[in-house]
Amino acid sequence: MQTAREKISKARFQFLLDHPFLGDLSLRLVVKEGHTPTMGTDAKHLLFAPEFVDSLSAQDLMGVIAHEIAHCIFGHAGPQGIKRATGYNQDIWGMACEYMVNHFVVDLCELSLPGKYFHDRKYASGDWTTEEIYHDLMANIEFNTGSGMVIIDDHAQWGKDKENNGHIKTTQDMGDLDADWQIWM
């Protein structure tokens, strides 16, 4: 039986083969257990709850990891994300971030996500920024409440890495690639 960490390692290796750009970015996030009920990122770590990872198929795990990488790509996580979110309704901002990254994962990367997640073909043109999605959601707030959709990851860690401001300072911060290679081979 694979451990959750091994499942994540195999998914990151699969990214190197299927989506090299995401594979490279996934290796820059240090895999760290805990601090979340599902998965999350602070722009430095890929945080996970073993029970959540164990509940996912290999395809959905790749989608969720891509989802976390997308939060980093689009500047939602880490200090930059906290600064961008200032002055916005945090619940609606979180929804806007979800619509943006889920468009990236589902429509552009063609990966799957578990459960009922925030996704609207309306935002699939690629012409929307997270801020524009936020303002659109605010203009249609009655329509967007009670949708039954859920945020699939933990945004609570955004901006929590005060020590390094989300930046990798040393090669030790990169995680243990030697251990990953042993799992991959």
C-alpha positions as CSV (number, residue, x, y, z in Angstrom):
1,M,0.0,0.0,0.0
2,Q,1.4,3.4,-1.0
3,T,1.7,6.1,1.5
4,A,0.2,9.5,0.7
5,R,3.7,11.0,0.3
6,E,4.5,8.3,-2.2
7,K,1.3,9.0,-4.2
8,I,2.3,12.6,-4.3
9,S,5.8,11.8,-5.4
10,K,4.5,9.6,-8.2
11,A,2.1,12.3,-9.3
12,R,5.0,14.8,-9.5
13,F,7.0,12.4,-11.6
14,Q,4.1,11.9,-13.9
15,F,3.9,15.6,-14.3
16,L,7.5,15.6,-15.5
17,L,6.4,13.2,-18.3
18,D,3.0,14.6,-19.2
19,H,3.2,18.3,-18.3
20,P,6.9,19.2,-17.9
21,F,6.2,22.8,-17.0
22,L,4.0,21.7,-14.1
23,G,6.4,19.0,-13.2
24,D,9.2,21.5,-12.8
25,L,7.0,23.8,-10.7
26,S,5.8,20.9,-8.6
27,L,9.4,20.0,-7.7
28,R,9.9,23.5,-6.4
29,L,7.2,23.1,-3.7
30,V,8.4,21.2,-0.6
31,V,6.0,18.5,0.2
32,K,4.9,18.8,3.9
33,E,2.3,16.9,5.8
34,G,-0.2,18.6,8.0
35,H,-1.5,22.1,8.6
36,T,-4.5,21.5,6.3
37,P,-7.6,19.3,6.1
38,T,-7.1,18.7,2.3
39,M,-4.2,20.2,0.3
40,G,-2.9,23.7,0.2
41,T,0.1,25.9,-0.6
42,D,1.8,28.9,0.9
43,A,3.8,29.3,-2.3
44,K,6.7,27.4,-0.8
45,H,5.2,24.1,0.4
46,L,2.7,21.6,-1.0
47,L,0.8,20.9,2.2
48,F,-1.3,17.8,2.4
49,A,-3.5,15.7,4.8
50,P,-2.8,12.0,4.2
51,E,-6.5,11.0,4.6
52,F,-7.4,13.4,1.8
53,V,-4.6,12.3,-0.5
54,D,-5.6,8.6,0.1
55,S,-9.2,9.4,-0.8
56,L,-8.2,10.6,-4.3
57,S,-7.7,8.7,-7.5
58,A,-4.3,9.2,-9.2
59,Q,-5.9,11.4,-11.8
60,D,-7.7,13.6,-9.2
61,L,-4.5,13.9,-7.2
62,M,-2.7,15.2,-10.3
63,G,-5.6,17.7,-10.7
64,V,-5.4,18.9,-7.1
65,I,-1.6,19.3,-7.3
66,A,-2.0,21.3,-10.5
67,H,-4.6,23.3,-8.7
68,E,-2.1,24.2,-6.0
69,I,0.6,25.0,-8.5
70,A,-1.9,27.3,-10.3
71,H,-2.5,29.3,-7.1
72,C,1.3,29.9,-7.2
73,I,1.4,30.7,-10.9
74,F,-1.5,33.2,-10.6
75,G,-0.1,34.9,-7.5
76,H,-2.9,33.8,-5.2
77,A,-0.7,32.3,-2.5
78,G,2.1,33.7,-0.5
79,P,2.7,37.4,0.3
80,Q,1.8,38.5,-3.2
81,G,-1.5,36.9,-2.9
82,I,-2.3,38.4,0.5
83,K,-1.4,41.8,-0.9
84,R,-3.7,41.3,-3.9
85,A,-6.6,40.2,-1.8
86,T,-6.5,43.3,0.5
87,G,-9.8,45.2,0.4
88,Y,-11.7,42.3,-1.2
89,N,-14.4,40.2,0.4
90,Q,-12.3,37.2,1.3
91,D,-15.0,34.6,0.6
92,I,-15.7,36.0,-2.8
93,W,-12.0,36.5,-3.5
94,G,-11.5,32.8,-2.6
95,M,-14.2,31.8,-5.1
96,A,-12.7,34.0,-7.8
97,C,-9.3,32.3,-7.2
98,E,-11.0,28.9,-7.5
99,Y,-12.7,29.8,-10.8
100,M,-9.4,31.0,-12.2
101,V,-7.2,28.0,-11.2
102,N,-9.9,25.4,-12.0
103,H,-10.2,26.9,-15.5
104,F,-6.4,26.4,-15.8
105,V,-6.6,22.8,-14.5
106,V,-9.7,21.5,-16.3
107,D,-9.8,23.5,-19.5
108,L,-6.1,24.1,-20.3
109,C,-4.3,21.2,-18.6
110,E,-7.3,18.8,-19.2
111,L,-7.0,17.3,-15.8
112,S,-9.8,16.2,-13.5
113,L,-10.7,17.5,-10.0
114,P,-12.7,15.7,-7.3
115,G,-16.2,16.6,-6.3
116,K,-18.2,19.6,-7.2
117,Y,-15.8,22.5,-7.8
118,F,-16.0,26.1,-8.9
119,H,-16.0,26.1,-12.7
120,D,-17.9,28.1,-15.3
121,R,-17.4,28.0,-19.0
122,K,-18.0,31.7,-18.9
123,Y,-14.5,32.2,-17.6
124,A,-12.9,29.7,-20.0
125,S,-12.0,32.2,-22.8
126,G,-8.7,33.1,-21.1
127,D,-9.6,36.8,-21.1
128,W,-10.5,37.0,-17.4
129,T,-8.2,38.0,-14.6
130,T,-8.9,36.9,-11.0
131,E,-9.9,40.5,-10.2
132,E,-12.3,40.6,-13.1
133,I,-13.8,37.3,-12.0
134,Y,-14.1,38.7,-8.5
135,H,-16.0,41.8,-9.7
136,D,-18.3,39.7,-11.9
137,L,-19.1,37.5,-8.9
138,M,-19.8,40.5,-6.8
139,A,-22.2,41.9,-9.5
140,N,-24.0,38.5,-9.5
141,I,-23.8,37.7,-5.7
142,E,-27.3,36.3,-5.4
143,F,-26.7,33.9,-8.3
144,N,-23.4,32.7,-6.7
145,T,-24.5,31.9,-3.2
146,G,-26.0,28.5,-2.4
147,S,-24.4,26.9,-5.5
148,G,-23.3,23.8,-3.5
149,M,-19.8,24.1,-5.0
150,V,-16.9,23.9,-2.6
151,I,-13.4,25.2,-2.4
152,I,-11.3,22.0,-2.8
153,D,-8.2,23.2,-1.0
154,D,-7.1,25.1,2.0
155,H,-6.4,28.8,1.4
156,A,-5.6,29.4,5.1
157,Q,-1.9,28.9,4.5
158,W,-1.6,31.8,2.0
159,G,1.0,34.3,3.4
160,K,1.9,32.1,6.5
161,D,5.5,31.6,5.6
162,K,6.7,34.8,7.2
163,E,10.3,33.6,7.6
164,N,11.1,33.3,3.9
165,N,8.1,35.2,2.3
166,G,7.4,32.2,0.2
167,H,10.9,32.1,-1.4
168,I,13.2,29.1,-1.3
169,K,16.5,30.3,0.3
170,T,18.6,27.1,0.2
171,T,18.7,23.8,-1.6
172,Q,17.6,22.2,1.7
173,D,14.3,24.0,1.2
174,M,13.7,22.1,-2.1
175,G,12.7,18.9,-0.3
176,D,14.3,15.5,-0.7
177,L,14.6,14.8,-4.4
178,D,16.9,11.8,-3.7
179,A,14.0,10.1,-1.8
180,D,11.7,11.0,-4.7
181,W,14.0,9.4,-7.2
182,Q,13.9,6.2,-5.3
183,I,10.1,6.1,-5.4
184,W,10.1,7.0,-9.1
185,M,12.5,4.3,-10.0
